[in-house]
């Protein structure tokens, strides 16, 4: 969709007219109720004179647009909330990029539709950005509704991680010094190599330097990729736990629940995995990644035969990791 079409959809907010302090981008795909709950949690947390909210409907093709629009029109600050529709579902990156390009802002907060913003969370993120002008990205503390924290900060994912993932054996991780996939949850600000994009604050100058989210990722691994590129360009990522946001995991995507049940994830998960490793470690690096997985699977499979371990991978995974290996940079698909 061209710029003129985008400007028309948001009722006068355009790239060239206003520069906001903060633009909050919320992506919707058939989760209208979750979006409304998220908007409710933002009440009183933004300044309508300097901030705005952009909701991108990613071609839901249901009643999402009418339901969300009816809610917006009932709000006193309706003029600060802008609902736009994408003509096709290009995935997480494409939908967020659509919203980011719609307005000029100093800071962009990307929020999943399945998030609830705790009181004061936005103010805390703005405080972090103001007090740390050298930092490019800020990650709030993600937590469950009861306040239990979630792991949301991670070390950069490299090919050897696949060995430990498929082996699923704590003893091997200890012997080989593997530090795990998530950084320890901290009550103090700390640095991370990549963070979950369920909620993340990004300075506009990062987009100016490295570009937008890679739309070759339909869903998953785009946050790893963007953080990887940002850090290569010299930007640091700071975890700011005083800002607390509830993340209702699984509300906007079924992948985590499928994985926990050892069911086959959608093809786009494997396409994104393949793209990430090939992009940052080359085609040979991707093949090495898959071989690491098979080596780890040999260990976990042996333990399963001996009944020392319950299965933790799905039956098709050995094949699915190779499906896109010969065309690793082909964009992911929703199919």
C-alpha positions in Angstrom: 0.0 0.0 0.0 1.5 3.4 -1.0 2.0 6.3 1.4 -1.1 8.2 0.2 -3.3 5.2 1.0 -1.7 4.9 4.4 -2.3 8.5 5.2 -5.9 8.3 4.2 -6.5 5.4 6.5 -5.2 7.1 9.6 -7.2 10.2 9.3 -4.6 12.8 8.7 -1.6 11.4 10.7 1.2 11.2 8.1 4.9 10.7 8.0 5.6 14.3 7.1 3.3 16.3 9.5 3.9 15.3 13.1 6.8 13.8 15.0 5.5 12.0 18.1 7.5 11.3 21.2 6.1 7.8 21.3 4.2 5.6 18.9 2.7 2.4 20.2 2.2 -0.2 17.5 -0.2 -3.1 18.2 -0.6 -5.9 15.6 -3.9 -7.7 15.4 -4.8 -10.9 13.6 -8.2 -12.1 14.7 -7.6 -11.1 18.3 -10.0 -8.1 18.7 -10.9 -8.8 22.3 -7.2 -9.0 23.3 -6.5 -5.7 21.5 -9.3 -4.0 23.4 -8.0 -5.4 26.7 -4.5 -4.1 25.8 -6.0 -0.6 24.9 -7.8 -0.6 28.2 -4.6 -1.2 30.1 -3.0 1.8 28.3 -5.7 4.2 29.5 -4.1 7.2 31.2 -0.6 6.1 30.3 0.0 8.2 27.2 0.0 11.9 26.5 -2.4 12.6 23.6 -0.4 15.7 22.8 2.8 13.8 22.1 2.0 10.1 21.8 -0.2 8.0 19.6 -1.3 4.4 19.2 -1.4 2.6 15.8 -3.3 -0.6 15.5 -2.6 -2.7 12.4 -5.1 -5.3 11.4 -3.1 -7.9 9.5 -5.9 -8.8 7.1 -7.9 -10.7 9.7 -10.9 -11.1 7.4 -13.2 -11.4 10.3 -15.1 -8.7 12.4 -11.9 -7.5 14.1 -11.9 -4.1 12.3 -15.5 -3.2 13.1 -15.2 -4.4 16.7 -12.0 -2.5 17.4 -13.2 0.6 15.6 -16.4 0.6 17.6 -14.4 0.5 20.8 -12.1 3.3 19.6 -15.0 5.6 18.7 -16.3 5.2 22.3 -13.1 6.6 23.8 -12.4 10.1 24.8 -8.9 9.9 23.3 -10.2 8.3 20.1 -8.2 10.9 18.1 -4.9 9.4 19.5 -5.8 5.8 18.4 -5.5 5.0 14.7 -6.7 1.8 13.2 -5.3 0.7 9.8 -5.8 -2.4 7.7 -3.3 -4.3 5.7 -4.5 -5.7 2.4 -2.7 -9.0 3.0 -1.2 -10.8 6.0 2.5 -10.5 5.4 3.4 -11.7 8.9 4.6 -10.2 12.2 7.5 -8.1 10.6 5.4 -6.8 7.7 2.5 -5.8 10.0 4.7 -4.0 12.5 6.6 -2.3 9.7 3.4 -1.0 8.3 2.6 0.7 11.6 6.1 2.0 12.1 6.2 3.6 8.7 2.9 5.3 9.2 4.0 7.9 11.7 7.3 9.6 12.7 8.2 9.2 16.3 11.3 9.4 18.4 10.4 6.0 20.1 8.3 3.1 19.0 6.8 0.6 21.4 5.9 -2.7 19.7 3.2 -4.6 21.7 1.7 -8.0 21.0 -2.1 -8.0 21.2 -1.8 -10.5 24.0 -0.2 -8.0 26.4 -1.6 -6.0 29.3 0.4 -2.9 30.3 0.7 -2.5 34.1 0.1 1.0 35.5 3.2 3.2 35.2 4.9 0.8 32.7 5.0 3.4 29.9 6.3 6.1 32.1 9.1 3.8 33.3 10.1 3.0 29.7 10.2 6.7 28.9 12.3 7.3 32.0 14.7 4.6 30.9 15.0 6.1 27.4 15.5 9.6 28.8 18.1 8.6 31.4 20.0 6.3 29.0 20.3 8.2 25.7 23.1 5.9 24.6 20.9 2.8 24.6 19.0 1.8 21.5 16.4 -0.7 22.7 14.6 -1.3 26.0 12.8 -4.4 27.2 10.3 -4.3 30.0 9.8 -7.2 32.5 7.3 -9.6 31.0 5.2 -11.5 33.5 2.1 -13.7 34.0 -1.1 -12.2 35.3 -0.2 -13.3 38.9 3.1 -11.3 38.7 5.4 -14.3 38.1 8.2 -13.1 35.8 8.7 -14.7 32.4 12.1 -15.2 30.7 12.3 -12.5 28.0 16.1 -11.8 27.7 18.4 -14.2 26.0 22.0 -14.7 24.7 22.5 -14.7 21.0 21.4 -18.0 19.5 24.2 -19.8 17.7 24.3 -23.2 15.8 25.5 -25.2 18.8 22.4 -24.3 20.8 20.5 -26.8 18.6 22.6 -29.6 20.0 21.6 -28.8 23.6 18.0 -28.2 22.5 17.6 -31.6 20.9 19.7 -33.5 23.5 17.6 -32.1 26.3 20.1 -33.3 28.9 21.1 -31.1 31.8 24.2 -33.2 32.6 25.6 -32.5 29.2 24.9 -28.8 29.4 26.7 -28.7 32.8 29.7 -30.6 31.5 30.1 -28.5 28.3 29.4 -25.2 30.1 26.2 -24.4 28.2 24.5 -21.4 30.0 21.0 -22.0 28.7 18.7 -20.2 26.4 17.5 -17.5 28.7 19.4 -15.0 30.9 18.6 -15.1 34.6 15.6 -13.0 35.6 16.9 -9.9 37.4 15.3 -7.2 39.5 17.9 -4.7 38.3 18.5 -3.2 34.8 20.8 -5.5 32.8 22.0 -6.0 29.2 20.7 -8.6 26.9 21.8 -9.8 23.4 18.2 -10.3 22.2 14.8 -9.8 23.8 11.3 -10.9 23.1 9.4 -8.5 20.8 6.1 -9.2 22.7 7.0 -5.8 24.1 10.0 -3.7 23.1 10.9 0.0 23.0 13.0 0.9 20.0 14.6 4.3 19.1 13.9 5.6 15.6 17.6 6.0 14.8 18.0 2.2 14.8 15.6 1.9 11.9 17.4 4.7 10.2 20.7 2.8 10.6 19.8 -0.8 10.0 16.3 -0.7 8.4 13.0 -2.2 9.5 12.2 -5.7 10.6 13.1 -8.3 8.0 9.8 -9.2 6.3 11.4 -12.5 5.1 10.4 -13.8 8.5 6.7 -14.5 8.6 6.7 -15.1 12.3 9.3 -16.0 14.9 13.1 -15.4 14.8 12.5 -11.8 13.5 13.3 -10.4 17.0 16.5 -12.4 17.2 17.4 -11.2 13.8 16.7 -7.5 14.5 18.5 -7.6 17.8 21.5 -9.3 16.1 21.6 -6.6 13.4 21.2 -3.8 16.0 24.0 -5.0 18.2 26.3 -5.4 15.1 25.6 -1.7 14.4 26.7 -0.8 17.9 23.3 -0.5 19.7 22.9 -1.9 23.2 19.7 -3.5 24.6 18.7 -2.8 28.2 16.3 -4.8 30.3 14.3 -2.4 32.5 12.3 -4.4 35.1 10.6 -1.4 36.7 8.4 -1.4 33.6 6.1 -4.4 33.9 3.9 -5.9 31.2 1.7 -9.0 31.3 2.2 -11.3 28.4 -0.6 -13.9 27.9 1.7 -16.3 26.0 -0.1 -18.1 23.2 -2.9 -15.5 22.8 -1.6 -14.4 19.5 0.1 -17.5 18.2 -0.3 -21.3 18.8 3.4 -22.3 18.4 4.4 -22.4 22.1 1.4 -24.6 23.0 2.0 -26.9 20.0 5.7 -27.3 21.0 4.8 -28.0 24.6 2.5 -30.8 23.4 5.1 -32.2 21.0 2.8 -31.3 18.1 4.2 -30.2 14.7 4.6 -26.4 14.6 3.5 -24.5 11.4 5.8 -24.5 8.4 6.6 -20.8 8.9 8.4 -21.6 12.2 10.8 -23.8 10.3 11.2 -21.4 7.5 12.0 -18.6 9.9 14.5 -20.8 11.8 16.2 -21.7 8.5 16.4 -18.0 7.4 17.9 -16.9 10.7 20.7 -19.4 10.7 21.5 -19.0 7.0 21.4 -15.2 7.2 23.8 -14.9 10.1 26.0 -18.0 9.8 25.8 -18.8 6.1 24.4 -21.9 4.3 27.3 -24.1 5.7 26.4 -22.7 9.1 22.8 -23.8 8.6 23.8 -27.3 7.7 26.1 -27.4 10.7 23.2 -26.3 12.8 21.0 -29.1 11.6 23.8 -31.6 12.1 24.2 -30.4 15.7 20.5 -31.0 16.2 20.8 -34.6 14.9 23.8 -35.2 17.1 21.8 -34.1 20.2 18.8 -36.1 19.0 21.0 -39.2 19.0 21.6 -38.7 22.7 18.0 -37.9 23.6 16.7 -40.7 21.4 19.0 -43.2 23.1 17.8 -42.1 26.5 14.2 -42.4 25.4 14.7 -46.0 24.2 16.3 -46.8 27.6 13.3 -45.1 29.2 15.5 -42.7 31.0 13.8 -39.7 29.4 10.4 -38.7 28.0 10.3 -37.6 24.3 10.5 -33.8 23.9 10.6 -33.3 20.1 7.9 -34.0 17.5 8.2 -36.9 15.1 8.6 -34.7 12.0 11.2 -32.4 13.3 14.2 -34.3 11.9 12.7 -33.8 8.4 11.2 -30.3 8.8 14.5 -28.7 9.7 15.8 -29.6 6.3 12.8 -28.6 4.2 14.1 -25.1 3.4 17.8 -25.9 3.6 18.4 -25.7 -0.1 16.6 -22.3 -0.4 17.3 -20.9 3.1 16.6 -17.2 2.3 13.3 -17.8 0.7 10.7 -15.7 2.6 8.5 -17.6 5.2 4.9 -18.3 4.5 1.7 -18.5 6.4 0.8 -21.7 4.5 
